[in-house]
Amino acid sequence: MSSTDHLDSAPQHILLVTGMLGAGKSTALDVLEDLGWEAIDNLPVRFLKTMAAAPGLSGTPIAIGFDSRTRGFVPDEIIGLVDRLSHQNASISTMFIDCSTEELERRYNETRRRHALASGRPLTEGIRAERDLLAPLRNWAEVVIDTTSFNPNELQQKLRELYSQSPSTPMTVTVSSFGFAKGYPPLADLVFDMRFLDNPHWVDGLRELTGLDKAVGDHIRNDPGFKSATSQILPLITDLLPRYQAQGKSYVHIAFGCTGGRHRSVFTAEHIAEGLREAGFSPTVRHRNLGSRTSDEIEGARR
């Protein structure tokens, strides 16, 4: 039997995602989808048996969200169905997302949403009724996440720890150079202004060169401010990147600017990118204005 045949005959891996309305189920499904799961919300319960019996599709797991609004939602019947399917070699697990009644009230009051079980009665009573209804599912679920004190980033981080399909996937890091004369890069996360360095534009023999040329690099490196600044910038970036990744950020853009975007910013971007490689990162380097022509009007009067 080939590896493909084995994959096709394997049961579909399904994660049931349920919990209190307003606790974070929709956010959880969005995060799981970003992690490579196929996410389906409010699938009628009667279709669960069909999906569980289907062979695995390219090994992609499925996250199915359901709650008290879902058609056919009867907790005891769902538990019984999943137990029967598990005895038939189906691969099904359950995550319950909970939240305190006080926090749910605050969230509903802030968003002015109506609770599905609070029609014609106070919000607190609707939440209490839902909690009683879902109690069997909460007690039965393999994983319970309480989001009372979570913000969306903290919930995302918890889900990544539990369900990431590719925990070692590296974050995409871009290091770029640009010229302030032609505007800020609109999507940069970190921007460093290198215009305090001595400008090679005003040095005979360097104007037509760029920050990729050794002579320009030597000139910039000889400015005492270069070493002082980059010796602080590089450790800052290497400290921040893992923190961005822990928050679930997939892309980070670090931009260095100078007046025209051809000399100081280019050399600094290359220097920092090399330092990031030595620190274990794999940055992509882009120079937005490297091909722009030199201009005294852009560079302004020499200091």
N, C-alpha and C positions, 0 to 999 in steps of 0.2 A: 504494500500500500504506500502511495506517495505521500509526502508531507501535505500536499494540497488536499488529497482525499481525506486525510486525518482531520484537517482543519474544517472541511465542509461537513463532516459527520459529527463534529463536536457540538454540544448543546450551546445555545445562545446564552451568553453571560448577561444577566439582567439585574440592575439595581433599582429597587422600588424606592422612590423618594416621596415621603409624605410628612405630615406634621400640621401644626396649627396655622391657620390662615394668618398671614402677616409675619410669620416667623422667619421667612427667608427661602421658601421652596423655589420660587422663580429664580432668585439669585443663584441658588445651588445648581439648578439645571443649566443656567448660563455658564457657570464656571466649569461644570462637567463637560459641556460642549466644547469649551475652549481647551480642555484637557484631552480631547480626542474621542469623547463618548458621543454616541447618537442620542440626542435628548428629545423626548416626546412628553408633552404635558397633557394631562386630563384624558388619557386614553381610556375608553370605556373598559371596565373591569373584565367584561366577557371576552375581550380580545387577548387577555393576558395568556390564556392557555395556548392560543394559536402561536403567539410569539415565542413562548417558552419551548414549544415543540419544534420550532424552525431551526435548521442548522445554523451555526455561527457564520456570519457574513464577514469574510476577510479578517476575522479575529476582532472586529470592532465591538466593544461592549455597548449596551443600551441602558440609558437611564430613563425610567418612566415615572413621571410625576402624577400623583393623584391626591385628592383631598375630599373634604366633605361635600364639595360641589360636583364631584365626578359622577357620571352616570353609573348606577349599579354599585355605589359605595356603601357596603355593609361590612364593617371591620371583621366580625367573626367569620363571615363567608370568605373574605379575602385571605385571612389567615389559614382557613381550612384548605382553600384552593392552592395556596403556595406550598403548604405542607404536603399535599398530594402530589404536586408537580415535583417537589424536591425528592420524594420517594421514587419518582420516575426518572431520576438522574438529571433533572433540570437544574441549571445553575442560577439561583435567585437569592439575592440578599436584600436587606431592607435598612434604610436610614430614616430616622424620625427627627424632624427639626422642631424643637420646642422653644418656648419663650414664656416669660412670666406674664401673668394677666395684666399687671400694672404697666409693663412695657408695651404690651400689645395695645392697651387702651391709648397710651401716648401716641403710638404710631398711627392708629386709626384716627385719632383726633387731629393730628398734624396733617394727614393726607385727606381728611374728610371723606374717606371711603366708608361704604356701608358694609357691615359684617353680614355674611350670607345667612347666619342663624339668628340674627338680631332683628329680624323684620317684626316691627310692632312692639318691640320690647327694648329695654336698656341694653347698651353695648356690653356691659359686664355680664349680663345674663346670657347673651349670645355666646360670648367667649367661654363661659362656664359650661354651657350645654355642649359646645364643641369639644371641650376638654374631656367631659364625661364620655362623649361618643368615641373619641380617639384613644381613650385609656388602654383598651386591649392592644392596639397597634403599638403604642409607646412601650408597653411592658414586653412586647414580643420582638421588637426590632433589635437587630444585632448592634446597630450604632445609633446613639442618641446624641444630638448636638444641641446644646442650649445657647441660643443667640441673644439672651437677655442683655449681656454686656458687650456683645460683638458689634463692631461696625462692619460695613461690607467688605473692607480689606481683610479684616481678621477672619471673617467667615471664609473668604476666598483662600487665605493661607491654610486654614484648617483642612479644607477640602483637598487642596493640593497635596498636603501631607498624607491624606488617607487614600486618595483615588487617582493620583497622577499616573498616567500610563507611561510617561517618559520623564522620570524625575531628574535625569541628568541632561535634559535638553538645555543647551546654553542660551543665554540671553543675547540678543542681537545688539551689538554696540557699534555705533557710528561716530567717528571723529571727523569733523569737517572744519574747513577754513572759509571765511567770507569777508567781504568788504563792507564796512558800515555805510559807505557812500551809496551802496545799492540796496540798503535795507537789511534788517535782521532776518535770520532764517526763521520762518514761522513755526516750525515744529521742534525747535531745539529744546532740550530739557535743561541743559547747563550751558551758559554762555560766558566766555571769558574775554575781556577786552585787553588786547595786547598793544594798544597804542601808546603805552608809557615807554616802550622800548625805542631805542634810536632807530630812525627810519632809513633803511637802505636806499629808498627812492632818491634821497638827496646826496648820495655818495657817488662820485664819478666812477663809472665802470660797473656799478651794481644796478642802476635803474632798470635796464632792459632785461636783467636776469630775474629769477624768481627764488622763492624760498626753497626750491628743490636743488638749487645750485650751491656748491660747497662754499664759494666765496661769500655768498649772502648768509649762509648758515654760520660761517665763522664770524662775520660781522655781528650778527645777532647774539651769538653765544658770548661774545666779548663784552656785551653790555652787562654790568653787574646785576641789573634788575632781572635778567633772564633766569639765572640760576636761582636767585632768591625766590622768584615767583613760582617757577616750575617745581622746585623742591617742596613747595607747599601744595600746589595744584594736583600733582600726581598722587600723593598719599590720600588727598581728599577724595579723588575720583575712585581710587581702589577701595576706599572704605565705603563709599556710597553705592557702588554697583551691586555688591551682594545684598545690601539693604533694599534696593529697588527690586531685585529678583525675589527676595522673600515676600515682598508685597504683591507679587504676581505680575510685575511689569515685564513685558516681553521685548520691548525695544527701548533703548536709551540713546539719545543723540547729544553729543558733546561738541559744542561749536566754539571756535576761536576766531576772533575778529580783529582786523586792523583797518586802516583807512581804505585802501584799495583792494585788499584781499589777495595780494600777490607775493608779499615778502614775509612780514613778521608772523601773520596768522598761519601761513603755509608751513613755515619751518617749525613753529610751535606745535601745530597739529601733528606733524610727522614725528616730532620728538616725543610727545605724549603718547602717541599710538605705539611707538616702540617700547616705551616704558610699560604700557598695558600688556603688550605681548610677553614681556619678561615676567609680568605678574600673573600670567596664565590666562589672559583674556585674548579674544581674537577679533579685534576691531576692524571695521571697514573704514578706509580713509577716502574722503571726498573733498575736492577743492572747488568751491562754487565759482569763484571769480579769477581763477588762475589764468584763463585765456584772455582776460580783459586787457585792453591796451593801457600803457602808462599815461598818466595825465597829471600835470601840475595843478590843474583846476580841482581835481578830486583830492589830491594830497594836501592842497593848501600851501600856505607859506611855510618855509623852513623855520623851525624854532631856533 
